[in-house]
């Protein structure tokens, strides 16, 4: 019982980390694209 519970919580934790990583990655990408767009729009 304890072993299956541990395995389940571990897989949940890994899924949570993956989801968090994806969210951070998307945020970084959107920030980067916004900055590059602002850089292009600004007069040199």
C-alpha positions as YAML, in Angstrom:
chain: A
units: angstrom
residues:
- id: 1
  name: UNK
  ca: [0.00, 0.00, 0.00]
- id: 2
  name: UNK
  ca: [2.71, 2.46, 1.01]
- id: 3
  name: UNK
  ca: [4.84, 1.57, -2.01]
- id: 4
  name: UNK
  ca: [2.08, 2.21, -4.55]
- id: 5
  name: UNK
  ca: [1.18, 5.43, -2.74]
- id: 6
  name: UNK
  ca: [4.80, 6.59, -2.90]
- id: 7
  name: UNK
  ca: [5.05, 5.74, -6.60]
- id: 8
  name: UNK
  ca: [1.83, 7.63, -7.30]
- id: 9
  name: UNK
  ca: [2.95, 10.74, -5.44]
- id: 10
  name: UNK
  ca: [6.34, 10.56, -7.17]
- id: 11
  name: UNK
  ca: [4.76, 10.44, -10.63]
- id: 12
  name: UNK
  ca: [2.45, 13.30, -9.61]
- id: 13
  name: UNK
  ca: [5.48, 15.31, -8.48]
- id: 14
  name: UNK
  ca: [7.32, 14.63, -11.76]
- id: 15
  name: UNK
  ca: [4.26, 15.68, -13.73]
- id: 16
  name: UNK
  ca: [4.02, 18.84, -11.63]
- id: 17
  name: UNK
  ca: [7.68, 19.67, -12.30]
- id: 18
  name: UNK
  ca: [7.21, 19.07, -16.03]
- id: 19
  name: UNK
  ca: [4.16, 21.33, -16.09]
- id: 20
  name: UNK
  ca: [6.01, 24.03, -14.16]
- id: 21
  name: UNK
  ca: [8.98, 23.79, -16.52]
- id: 22
  name: UNK
  ca: [6.70, 24.19, -19.54]
- id: 23
  name: UNK
  ca: [4.97, 27.22, -17.99]
- id: 24
  name: UNK
  ca: [8.31, 28.88, -17.20]
- id: 25
  name: UNK
  ca: [9.55, 28.08, -20.71]
- id: 26
  name: UNK
  ca: [6.47, 29.63, -22.31]
- id: 27
  name: UNK
  ca: [6.78, 32.73, -20.11]
- id: 28
  name: UNK
  ca: [10.45, 33.12, -21.05]
- id: 29
  name: UNK
  ca: [9.63, 32.72, -24.74]
- id: 30
  name: UNK
  ca: [6.83, 35.30, -24.61]
- id: 31
  name: UNK
  ca: [9.07, 37.72, -22.69]
- id: 32
  name: UNK
  ca: [11.88, 37.22, -25.21]
- id: 33
  name: UNK
  ca: [9.61, 37.72, -28.22]
- id: 34
  name: UNK
  ca: [8.10, 40.83, -26.63]
- id: 35
  name: UNK
  ca: [11.55, 42.29, -25.96]
- id: 36
  name: UNK
  ca: [12.76, 41.50, -29.48]
- id: 37
  name: UNK
  ca: [9.60, 43.07, -30.93]
- id: 38
  name: UNK
  ca: [10.10, 46.19, -28.81]
- id: 39
  name: UNK
  ca: [13.72, 46.31, -29.94]
- id: 40
  name: UNK
  ca: [12.63, 46.14, -33.58]
- id: 41
  name: UNK
  ca: [9.93, 48.77, -33.15]
- id: 42
  name: UNK
  ca: [12.21, 51.26, -31.41]
- id: 43
  name: UNK
  ca: [13.96, 53.69, -33.77]
- id: 44
  name: UNK
  ca: [17.67, 52.99, -33.91]
...
